[in-house]
Amino acid sequence: MYRFQGIAKSFRGRQARLAAMLALFMLLVLASFTTASASDRYRFEGVERVVAFGDVHGAYPELTGLLREAGIIDADLRWAAGRTHLVSTGDLFSRGDQARQVIELLMRLQSEAAEAGGAVHVLLGNHEVMSLTGDLRYVTPGGFAAFDDGSRPDSQPPGYLQRMSALAPDGAIGQWLLHRPVMIVVNGDLFLHGGVSPSLKGKSLEQINAEALADVRGFAKSWHALMAAGALPVKADFDAILATAQTLVADSEDAALAEAAQTILQAVKGLPFQPDGPVWYRGNSLCHPFVEQPMVEEILAGLGARRLVIGHTPTLDRRISSRLDGHVLRMDTGMNKAAYRGRPSLLILQGDQSSALYSGEGTAELVLEPNRVWARPFGMSDAQIEEFLANAPISKSEDLGVGVTNPKRLTLERDGQTLRAVFKSFDSDPGIEGGVWRKSHDAADRFVYDLVAYRLDRILGFEMVPVAALRTVDGKPGVVQHWIEDSVNDADRQRQKIAYDSDCDLGLQYNAMNVFDVLIHNVDRNLGNVLYDRDWQVWLIDHTRAFGTQRRRAAMLRKAEITVNAPLQAALERVDAENLEPLSPYLNPRQIQSLIQRAQGLLDRK
């Protein structure tokens, strides 16, 4: 009896321990499943075909036409793409009149696609965030009127209040939008609106989406709460909302109002509202690879992605393009033709193939962007600018009145096209490229070095030196170099206290400049020959006192901290006798050998 009781007791103990272990195991499994589900909510693998687009801006006819061409929808605008995943990277709103139709189409297609085994992913762009948080600057009268049901007060534009209601946190569209993420990964491609910046370092896909959505939701709910309480007028703009929130936090005795106001002020510090946040940042589209690429690669690796697909910043040629060594695909080609003079397009990703579909044009390969994209005069290539500089008639010549070498500014005109350029003809040591090298030649001041700097710059992919060409003017041989219009030099910028205004890190632009100056042994870099164009890209001019044979850095750079990142390393590794052969008509063999040695010195110290 006692023996059986002991056995029973032992069995019950083992049974309890087993049950406890089983419960613990189930908790671990559940926790693992929950974690995996949370992280996988924004990650999709094994998708056979992905079709993506950016920046519709209310261009409903253009979008539906493209979707029919790609077989995404049928003639009745119903889902026809089976297991395809369709991705919008945001900016469905503003600038166009038919954003409501665009949104409602995608809302319906999302459920239809899910039933067919496919998916529709709509991501938040900056204009969705703006519409959800009271910044309505770019909403057209037609964009409001699309919501009009005839019940408006006379004091409001047609559809204004109805749009506000539809986009409220409990409205049909607002509620749906407030559950859209800012980024997803499909087949290893990271889709988002603007771009990735250092503000995302160390954050997971789940964290970024959670933080961004919490900020937008918090702002939207608090804004509508303040309006409902009468603390804000319905037509208060974004700046008025923030100003009122600050006043309420400081002065209101109503705890609920103060809390709502504090939520707004805290939210605007978050990712969706900051210029370096994922819906606003433009650096991935505009900044030089020597500045931007290492950061992009680091963020992509941290998020478990191989490539970035973005909109937000229209491509200059209105073609879908690849840049930063294929790490970034840009697909804002100006879907709304009336607003952007653009070209409606879709990006199609299938297997290892990437192609663009243009409305009425069929498919095409992606454009490979150069390292630097800038507003080229009349869309000219470097070669076309060179030819123009070398041969176009001179309609005007004026002394610049700076320096001791008497440079001139020329105006060149041909076939209705006009360019300005700088002409230099001073040469302190003609012929030294072919003679015996003397130490005194290191101090030479030669116009031809501006041409050499330009050609070396292009060989290595810096693309920071304006186009230059040889030309004889008034019987004098010299170099004519493209004048960067609407530029300001750094001396004037600092004297006039003009704030640097760009997503492109200024320190990293200067780092690339310093690498170039060390390479060419430039002894005359100063604030007057560092230019900023209208997009705050740095341009380098005046290299007539470079290309000495010294291996030691010039005095102005001896204390400079210089970083040779991966793209700069790749550029410096191209400095060899074969790649420098095009410079041999203008440089002495000693100068070319010194270039190679200085490049190796930079690589050795990286």
NUFITI-393039 format. One record per residue (C-alpha): x, y, z; residue number from 1. Coordinates in steps of 0.001 Angstrom, whole numbers, plus 500000, padded with zeros to 6 digits. Layout:
# NUFITI-393039
X;Y;Z;NUM
...
This chain:
# NUFITI-393039
500000;500000;500000;1
502639;502483;501043;2
504780;501292;498160;3
501963;501994;495650;4
501331;505350;497293;5
505020;506228;496837;6
504944;505127;493215;7
501772;507175;492598;8
503268;510181;494317;9
506466;509824;492282;10
504428;509467;489088;11
502410;512535;489926;12
505660;514458;490550;13
507139;513360;487258;14
503845;514182;485564;15
503877;517681;487085;16
507479;518229;486067;17
506688;516986;482562;18
503693;519290;482372;19
505818;522188;483546;20
508516;521372;480987;21
505886;521053;478284;22
504364;524379;479284;23
507794;526014;479209;24
508480;524475;475805;25
505164;525776;474472;26
505916;529230;475836;27
509297;529211;474097;28
507715;528040;470863;29
505021;530688;471176;30
507597;533350;471947;31
509666;532219;468983;32
506588;532240;466763;33
505541;535662;467997;34
509006;537083;467439;35
509247;535528;464013;36
505770;536769;463140;37
506644;540280;464233;38
509829;540388;462207;39
508313;538571;459216;40
505345;540935;459040;41
507449;543233;456875;42
509613;540637;455126;43
508555;538482;452161;44
510715;535905;450389;45
510235;533589;447439;46
508032;536011;445495;47
508173;535134;441793;48
507323;538595;440453;49
507401;542033;442052;50
505980;545126;440345;51
506633;548464;442014;52
505906;552127;441445;53
506477;555411;443197;54
504980;558872;443529;55
501610;558643;441780;56
500487;562038;443131;57
496887;561552;442124;58
497649;560443;438559;59
494875;557849;438435;60
494605;557386;434634;61
498370;556987;434277;62
498512;554411;437075;63
495596;552318;435845;64
496948;552392;432300;65
500305;551067;433485;66
498739;548399;435678;67
496731;547143;432705;68
499844;547109;430495;69
501671;545026;433113;70
498764;542604;433510;71
498203;543591;437129;72
494555;544491;436535;73
492065;543618;433827;74
489825;545880;431767;75
487433;546138;434728;76
490265;547219;437060;77
490161;543895;438927;78
493231;542030;440170;79
494592;539807;437397;80
498177;539172;438495;81
497822;536003;440579;82
500697;535659;443053;83
502473;538859;442012;84
503364;541370;444736;85
502560;544987;443875;86
504450;547647;445863;87
503730;551370;446138;88
506513;553334;447821;89
504214;556192;448744;90
503150;559677;447715;91
499775;558728;446352;92
498486;562119;447560;93
498940;565774;446560;94
499724;567655;443365;95
497041;565741;441448;96
493245;565652;441684;97
492525;561910;441795;98
494342;560682;444890;99
491078;559399;446355;100
490524;557128;443349;101
494122;555889;443570;102
493798;555059;447268;103
490436;553345;446952;104
491688;551283;443995;105
494684;550035;445990;106
492555;549329;449049;107
490296;547115;446953;108
493167;545461;445063;109
494827;544592;448362;110
491992;542243;449329;111
491597;540867;445808;112
495318;540125;445547;113
495329;538339;448908;114
492517;536056;447727;115
494571;535179;444640;116
497731;534445;446624;117
499398;537737;445759;118
499802;540944;447727;119
499526;544720;447480;120
501918;546624;449733;121
501266;550348;450156;122
503990;552217;452050;123
503757;555653;453599;124
505449;558503;451780;125
505969;562008;453060;126
502721;563174;451448;127
500727;560486;453254;128
502308;561609;456510;129
501522;565228;455654;130
497882;564489;454844;131
497452;562503;458050;132
498975;565239;460205;133
497485;568466;458881;134
500101;569612;456367;135
497874;570151;453328;136
500011;572618;451358;137
500146;570506;448204;138
496571;569227;448103;139
494887;570615;444990;140
491336;571997;444944;141
490416;568938;442906;142
492018;566737;445524;143
489613;568171;448097;144
486641;568208;445727;145
486981;564454;445094;146
485559;563987;448611;147
482718;566505;448290;148
479228;565160;449051;149
477450;568511;448985;150
477192;568861;452759;151
479974;571412;453299;152
479535;574765;455058;153
479992;577716;452695;154
483162;578768;454505;155
485094;575628;453507;156
486447;574559;450086;157
484376;571802;448491;158
485319;568453;450022;159
487638;569888;452689;160
485752;568625;455736;161
484828;565321;454109;162
488466;564695;453248;163
489439;565517;456826;164
486854;563028;458047;165
487927;560282;455625;166
491583;560672;456639;167
490918;560907;460377;168
492244;558039;462535;169
488771;556489;462589;170
487993;557371;458945;171
487868;554748;456216;172
491088;555906;454529;173
492870;557259;457613;174
492439;554046;459565;175
493783;552034;456625;176
496763;554343;456058;177
497700;554339;459730;178
498324;550614;459417;179
500642;550920;456416;180
504384;550518;457092;181
507166;552822;455943;182
509363;549992;454681;183
509283;546311;453754;184
511749;543776;452357;185
510709;541610;449409;186
513184;539059;448045;187
516001;540929;449761;188
515029;544315;448282;189
514248;547058;450790;190
511348;549214;449614;191
510676;552646;451120;192
509840;556138;450008;193
512771;558467;450605;194
515905;556618;451639;195
518052;555267;454430;196
520266;557528;456509;197
522472;557199;459608;198
519326;557810;461694;199
518395;554161;461052;200
521646;552616;462277;201
521121;549839;464777;202
517372;549660;464199;203
515503;546617;462950;204
512795;546586;460315;205
510219;546057;463054;206
511590;548899;465192;207
511606;551407;462351;208
508033;550641;461352;209
506831;550557;464962;210
508444;553902;465820;211
507275;555598;462634;212
503692;554389;462914;213
503520;555277;466602;214
504601;558840;465804;215
502144;559328;462937;216
499283;557745;464862;217
500079;559730;467989;218
500163;563004;466078;219
496997;562228;464084;220
494931;561155;467085;221
496074;564079;469202;222
495507;566608;466420;223
491932;565390;465904;224
491378;565338;469683;225
492414;568984;469935;226
490083;569901;467083;227
487215;567981;468684;228
487823;569840;471949;229
487764;573200;470179;230
491415;573910;470995;231
492312;574038;467292;232
490362;575373;464312;233
489661;572829;461590;234
491727;574775;459052;235
494805;575215;461253;236
497907;574476;459172;237
500847;572388;460331;238
502763;575330;461802;239
499654;576492;463674;240
499145;572985;465067;241
502686;572967;466470;242
502390;576502;467836;243
499116;575691;469583;244
500591;572484;470987;245
503497;574420;472469;246
501108;576915;474046;247
498919;574181;475512;248
501880;572333;477004;249
503073;575536;478643;250
499769;577058;479759;251
496823;574675;479663;252
495279;573566;482943;253
493371;570831;481122;254
495447;567678;481599;255
493922;565907;478597;256
494656;568821;476252;257
498193;569201;477590;258
498823;565485;477127;259
497558;565542;473539;260
499703;568594;472814;261
502770;566941;474350;262
502179;563863;472174;263
502255;566071;469068;264
505472;567808;470110;265
507126;564479;470869;266
505934;562882;467627;267
507473;565549;465383;268
510891;564613;466724;269
510440;561142;465242;270
511468;559531;461958;271
508402;560438;459848;272
508903;564172;460387;273
512687;564569;460252;274
514590;565450;457050;275
516849;562428;457516;276
513906;560096;458178;277
512924;557331;455745;278
510081;559241;454076;279
512047;562489;453542;280
515745;561682;453037;281
517135;562315;449527;282
520811;561487;450010;283
520575;558014;448451;284
519341;559658;445243;285
521594;562702;445105;286
524843;562186;446984;287
528109;561020;445479;288
529003;557338;445995;289
532216;558398;447753;290
529959;560132;450300;291
526885;557909;450463;292
527619;554336;449437;293
529381;552991;452559;294
526526;554160;454778;295
523902;552648;452465;296
525697;549310;452442;297
525933;549341;456240;298
522220;550072;456706;299
521216;547458;454142;300
523340;544829;455870;301
521805;545700;459237;302
518305;545296;457804;303
519109;542056;456014;304
518658;543516;452535;305
520811;543616;449411;306
519344;546568;447555;307
517209;549663;448071;308
514166;550626;445963;309
512984;554216;446438;310
510946;557074;444983;311
510583;560624;446347;312
513277;562290;444204;313
512496;562380;440466;314
515247;561182;438166;315
516462;563963;435883;316
515894;561974;432691;317
512602;560547;433989;318
513882;556988;433608;319
514115;554285;436297;320
517774;554063;437231;321
520381;552184;439224;322
523118;553908;441226;323
525650;553406;444031;324
527051;550290;442381;325
523588;548795;442001;326
522648;549219;445661;327
519930;551794;444911;328
517108;551668;442355;329
515312;554978;441793;330
511812;554833;440337;331
510257;558289;440707;332
510001;559219;437032;333
507198;561744;437443;334
504036;559633;437168;335
501952;562816;437242;336
502976;564228;433874;337
501199;567543;434391;338
503078;568248;437626;339
506497;566808;436758;340
506677;566583;432958;341
507444;562996;433670;342
507094;559531;432259;343
504727;557068;433987;344
506580;553864;434782;345
506655;550596;436695;346
509652;548666;437993;347
509452;544926;437307;348
511611;542536;439343;349
511510;538893;438361;350
514234;536457;439320;351
517552;538196;438717;352
516070;540473;436071;353
515167;544131;436613;354
513352;546120;433944;355
511279;549249;433533;356
507865;549462;431888;357
507066;552882;430434;358
503548;553842;429454;359
503094;553256;425744;360
506797;552449;425252;361
507111;548888;426506;362
509940;547571;428678;363
513523;548774;428821;364
516678;548164;430817;365
517350;550328;433852;366
519540;553370;433305;367
522942;553175;435003;368
523528;556558;436618;369
526951;558222;436684;370
528525;558911;440048;371
527238;562465;439986;372
523859;563544;438659;373
523566;567260;437982;374
521502;569660;435897;375
523521;569369;432707;376
523150;572270;430257;377
520715;571233;427526;378
521111;567628;428677;379
524635;567493;427228;380
527069;564689;428021;381
530639;565496;429083;382
531834;564810;425538;383
529215;567164;424089;384
530151;569909;426555;385
533825;569425;425653;386
533061;569782;421955;387
530971;572905;422587;388
533709;574490;424700;389
536316;573742;422057;390
534392;574919;418983;391
531337;577088;419692;392
531709;580745;418635;393
532656;583233;421359;394
530096;586015;421649;395
531586;587765;424669;396
534900;587882;426550;397
535481;589657;429848;398
538386;589868;432283;399
537566;588310;435647;400
539962;590647;437437;401
541216;588000;439876;402
544640;586456;440293;403
547817;587248;438383;404
547191;584986;435400;405
544411;587148;433870;406
541672;584536;433414;407
538739;585480;431194;408
535076;584539;431250;409
533781;583609;427828;410
530229;583360;426567;411
529846;580705;423876;412
526772;580547;421626;413
525700;578136;418916;414
522352;576949;417535;415
520398;578740;420246;416
522491;577219;423041;417
524639;579346;425357;418
527345;578291;427815;419
529766;580325;429881;420
533311;579230;430578;421
536616;580319;432096;422
539640;580635;429809;423
543208;580393;431119;424
546361;580668;429045;425
549180;581275;431535;426
551995;578718;431416;427
555086;579311;433563;428
557002;576274;432260;429
555970;575272;428733;430
557259;571955;427428;431
558272;570346;430731;432
556111;567322;429986;433
558684;566154;427439;434
561965;567309;428905;435
564282;566455;431769;436
562518;567021;435058;437
563984;569634;437383;438
563047;570296;440986;439
561986;573835;440068;440
559269;572371;437851;441
557362;571364;440978;442
556397;575037;441386;443
555031;575349;437825;444
551747;577172;437197;445
550289;575733;433978;446
546878;576099;432329;447
547074;572539;431029;448
546851;571170;434575;449
543183;572224;434655;450
542603;569875;431719;451
544624;567113;433390;452
542681;567483;436636;453
539393;567161;434736;454
540487;564079;432812;455
541974;562375;435866;456
538814;563194;437801;457
536721;561365;435175;458
539113;558401;434942;459
538716;557829;438690;460
534993;558598;438960;461
535236;561660;441216;462
533219;563778;438743;463
533837;566850;440899;464
535866;568901;438369;465
533975;570865;435679;466
534380;569826;432054;467
537439;571334;430338;468
538857;571428;426812;469
541878;572847;424975;470
541262;575934;422858;471
543147;578829;421290;472
541633;582247;421941;473
543044;585438;420387;474
546077;583475;419266;475
546813;582137;422751;476
546587;578390;423492;477
544846;577607;426736;478
542119;575690;428537;479
538465;576632;428555;480
536456;575206;431479;481
532704;575080;431979;482
531346;577746;434308;483
529037;576209;436948;484
525989;578476;436867;485
524166;579496;440034;486
527130;578424;442136;487
528680;580047;445169;488
532235;579597;446391;489
532884;578659;449985;490
534455;581999;450834;491
531306;583860;449790;492
529081;581278;451453;493
530809;581756;454776;494
531016;585541;454453;495
527307;585785;453634;496
526459;583216;456324;497
524581;580998;453877;498
523701;577755;455631;499
524753;574529;453957;500
521466;572854;453048;501
521871;569323;451768;502
521423;565701;452784;503
524927;565052;451421;504
527396;565080;454300;505
529641;568117;453827;506
532503;566573;455765;507
532484;563543;453478;508
532377;565748;450383;509
535429;567545;451742;510
537056;564205;452493;511
536734;563215;448832;512
538177;566601;447848;513
541129;566083;450192;514
541845;562654;448739;515
541873;564178;445249;516
544106;567060;446363;517
546601;564725;448037;518
546648;562578;444918;519
547426;565478;442560;520
549551;567330;445137;521
547425;570468;444883;522
549115;573325;446767;523
546498;575962;446014;524
543181;574768;447407;525
541357;577637;449103;526
537784;578668;449905;527
537542;580576;446648;528
538015;577530;444447;529
535535;575262;446203;530
532101;575774;444636;531
528592;574677;445593;532
525977;574292;442874;533
522235;574794;443396;534
521981;571259;444847;535
524924;571849;447223;536
527221;569499;445381;537
530878;570447;445715;538
532814;571360;442565;539
536589;571790;442434;540
538261;574404;440224;541
541714;576005;439728;542
544266;573194;439577;543
547020;575027;437677;544
549458;574659;440592;545
549099;570907;441088;546
550905;567782;439847;547
554245;568290;441534;548
556414;565239;442161;549
556620;565468;445957;550
555375;562440;447839;551
554758;564289;451093;552
551379;565966;451466;553
551116;569681;450737;554
551357;571780;453912;555
547644;572609;453981;556
546726;568908;454184;557
549358;567490;456523;558
547074;567627;459556;559
543873;566708;457731;560
542183;563490;458805;561
541516;561632;455580;562
539419;558484;455297;563
539739;556155;452339;564
536435;554286;452297;565
535632;551427;449937;566
534563;553504;446902;567
537576;555801;447272;568
539820;552758;447618;569
538430;551351;444366;570
539116;554700;442667;571
542698;554890;443941;572
543372;551328;442854;573
542766;552491;439272;574
545751;554835;439466;575
548261;552868;437422;576
550330;553393;434286;577
547718;551909;431973;578
544800;554018;433220;579
546941;557175;433310;580
548151;556770;429732;581
545662;559412;428415;582
547465;561976;430600;583
550920;561292;429165;584
550753;564049;426487;585
550423;566630;429268;586
552492;565265;432165;587
556125;564321;432514;588
556778;560616;433260;589
558056;561717;436669;590
554684;563338;437390;591
552779;560220;436395;592
555001;558039;438533;593
554454;560413;441462;594
550680;560151;441004;595
550961;556378;441273;596
553155;556622;444354;597
550814;559047;446114;598
547830;556831;445357;599
549653;553896;446907;600
550526;556029;449920;601
546844;556842;450463;602
545952;553166;450166;603
548697;552118;452579;604
547452;554575;455229;605
543723;553866;454932;606
